[in-house]
Amino acid sequence: MKRYEIKNMIIDDEFDGEESVTTDFTHKDKDYSITFKKEDLEIINAWVFEDGSSLPANLSGTIIESIREDIKKRI
């Protein structure tokens, strides 16, 4: 069983001059968003949404790698 649930995924051809993939997901009852470069799935940014604010997210490498694998399967 996965420790997260992907809610939304957006592929953007125009983000900062290069293609990107943004994935919104829930993990431990919190909402997160990670944006990757589409080319190599390197992280551009990661946010957690708490109390109406977005804060830099501190996610484990295991979660990030699992999300990368899910993205690869979907694109």
Backbone as a ProteinNet text record, in pm:
[ID]
protein_1_A
[PRIMARY]
MKRYEIKNMIIDDEFDGEESVTTDFTHKDKDYSITFKKEDLEIINAWVFEDGSSLPANLSGTIIESIREDIKKRI
[TERTIARY]
83.9	0	88.3	50.9	128.3	103	203.7	193.4	144.6	107.3	59.5	-45.3	-120.3	-218.8	-206.8	-174.8	-166.6	-307.7	-330.1	-460.9	-468.6	-354.9	-356.5	-214.9	-206	-76.3	-92	-3.5	-9.2	125.5	121.5	241.9	236.2	338.2	343.3	459.2	427.4	529.9	596.8	548.1	596.2	658.4	674.1	725.6	872.9	904.9	1043.7	1127	1064.4	1135.8	1161.5	1114.9	1132.2	1008	991.6	875.1	889	776.9	777.1	654.4	659.6	547.3	523.8	401.7	365.3	266.4	296.1	212.7	163	31.7	-29.8	-70.4	-38.2	-68.3	-89.8	-147.3	-163.5	-71.5	-19.4	70.5	56.5	25	5.5	-91.8	-204.3	-312.9	-272.4	-167.6	-127	-123.7	-145.9	-141.7	-5.6	48.4	180.3	172.4	273.3	290.6	439.7	477.5	617.1	619	711.5	732.8	869	868	988.4	1015.2	1141.3	1172.8	1126.5	1053.5	1001.4	1114.5	1218.2	1327.9	1393.3	1426.1	1498.8	1436.2	1320.5	1247.2	1328.4	1415.3	1486.6	1388.3	1393.3	1300.2	1331.8	1227.9	1238.7	1198.2	1085.2	1041	942.7	925.6	832	770	636.9	564.1	468.8	447.2	342.5	246.8	118.3	16.6	-39.8	-17.4	-63.5	-122.1	-237.3	-300.3	-309.8	-344.9	-362.3	-233.6	-120.4	9.7	81.8	173.5	260.1	400	456.4	588.4	676.4	807.2	894.3	874	860.6	834.8	964.6	963.5	1076	1026.8	1046.6	998.6	1115.7	1090.7	1196.2	1230.2	1351.5	1394.3	1311.6	1263.4	1181.3	1049	983.7	857.5	881	983.9	1013.1	1040.9	1119.7	1152.2	1027.3	940.7	816.4	726.9	718.4	639.2	699.3	832.2	898.1	856.9	858.6	822.2	678.2	587.6	447.5	435.8	510.6	507.1	556	665	718.3	613.6	535.4	431	317.2	292.3	178.6	209.2	338.2	368.9	433.3
-118.7	0	125	221.2	344.7	432.5	512	602.6	739.3	755.2	882.6	855.3	958.7	946.5	1068	1042.2	1150.8	1198	1327.3	1387.2	1451.6	1506.3	1581.8	1583	1585.6	1597.2	1686.9	1786.2	1881.9	1880.9	1866.3	1878.5	2015.8	2097.4	2235.6	2250.7	2287.4	2304.2	2440.6	2531.2	2668.8	2715.7	2631.5	2674.1	2710.8	2836.9	2884.9	2838.8	2832.5	2797.4	2649.3	2564.1	2420.4	2346.5	2224.5	2146.1	2100.6	2099.5	2055	1968.9	1896.9	1815.1	1850.7	1894.5	1924.5	1819.3	1762.6	1658.4	1703.3	1700.7	1731.6	1599.1	1583.5	1457.6	1480	1379.6	1381.3	1275.7	1308.6	1219.2	1252.4	1154.6	1174.5	1289.8	1288.7	1386.5	1530.8	1551.4	1685.4	1689.6	1808.5	1828.1	1881.8	1823.4	1859.8	1885.8	1956.3	1976.9	1973.2	1893.4	1887.5	1916.4	2002.1	2028.7	1973.4	1893.2	1831.3	1884.3	1884.9	1905.2	1779.5	1797	1680.2	1596.5	1662.4	1594.5	1484.6	1514.9	1418.1	1396.4	1458.8	1450.4	1496.9	1595	1661.7	1756.6	1764.5	1849.5	1997	2073.6	2219.4	2280.3	2234.6	2281	2181.7	2190.4	2104.6	2186.1	2177.9	2256.7	2170	2207.7	2150.4	2265.3	2236.1	2338.7	2318.7	2420.3	2413.9	2547.6	2544.5	2665	2779.1	2746.4	2848.7	2903.5	2841.9	2887.2	2772.2	2806.5	2705	2722.5	2610.6	2609.5	2509.1	2529.3	2429.4	2292.9	2190.7	2055.2	1981.7	1901.6	1815.5	1671.7	1612.1	1476.9	1380.2	1257.2	1155.9	1123	1078.3	1035.6	919.7	835.1	720.7	766.3	863.2	915.5	982.5	1064.9	1136.4	1037.6	935.2	836.6	759.5	727.7	657.6	744.7	872.1	964.1	975.5	983.2	985.1	863.8	745.9	623.6	629.8	681.6	697.7	792.7	902.3	998.8	934.4	860.8	792.7	704.4	635.7	546.2	623	747.1	824.4	912.9	943.4	1031.5	957.4
0	0	0	-82.4	-92.1	29.4	61.5	176	132.7	6.6	-46.1	-152.7	-189.5	-296.7	-387.9	-514.8	-612.4	-644.9	-632.4	-657.9	-796.1	-844.1	-969.3	-1026.2	-1158.8	-1223.6	-1345.7	-1357.2	-1467.6	-1539.3	-1671.3	-1753	-1817.4	-1790.3	-1837.2	-1933.9	-2058.2	-2161.3	-2155.5	-2073.3	-2075.1	-1944.2	-1844.8	-1714.9	-1725.9	-1703.5	-1697	-1816.7	-1934.7	-2056.3	-2076.8	-1987.2	-2004.3	-1955	-2001.7	-1962.1	-1817.2	-1748.2	-1609	-1582.6	-1472	-1426.7	-1280.7	-1249.5	-1111.6	-1063.8	-949.2	-891.2	-754.2	-737.4	-608	-543.7	-416.4	-349.8	-201.1	-136.8	8.7	68.4	186.2	258.4	407.1	486.9	631.3	658.9	587.7	605.5	576.3	496	453.7	301.1	245.9	101.8	60.4	-47.2	-98.4	-248.4	-298.1	-441.2	-471.4	-571.2	-615.3	-764.9	-806.5	-948	-987	-1093.6	-1147.6	-1288	-1330.1	-1471.1	-1543.6	-1653.5	-1724.4	-1784.4	-1828.5	-1897.6	-1813.7	-1687.3	-1604.7	-1466.5	-1444.7	-1317.2	-1196.8	-1220.7	-1112	-1043.2	-912.4	-838.4	-862	-895.8	-905.6	-771.6	-717.6	-586.1	-525.7	-394.9	-322.3	-209.3	-198.6	-99.8	-20.4	104.5	187.5	219.7	219.8	245	385.4	471	609.4	650.2	713.8	769.6	668.4	543.6	440.8	383	415.7	364.9	296	206.9	147.6	205.7	247.7	309.5	236.1	233.7	172	237.8	155.3	206.4	233.1	337.4	371.4	360.1	241.3	214.6	206.6	244.4	238.3	93.2	73.3	-59.6	-111.7	-21.3	-60.1	-121.6	-59	-111.1	-246.2	-255.3	-379.6	-492.2	-465.5	-569	-611.2	-518.1	-550.4	-638.7	-608.8	-690.1	-830.1	-839.1	-970.6	-1054.8	-992.2	-1064	-1111.4	-1027.7	-1069.5	-1187.5	-1183.8	-1293.2	-1422.2	-1415.5	-1534.3	-1598.8	-1517.5	-1568.9	-1634.6	-1587.9	-1636.5	-1758.3	-1779.2	-1893.6	-2008.3
[MASK]
+++++++++++++++++++++++++++++++++++++++++++++++++++++++++++++++++++++++++++

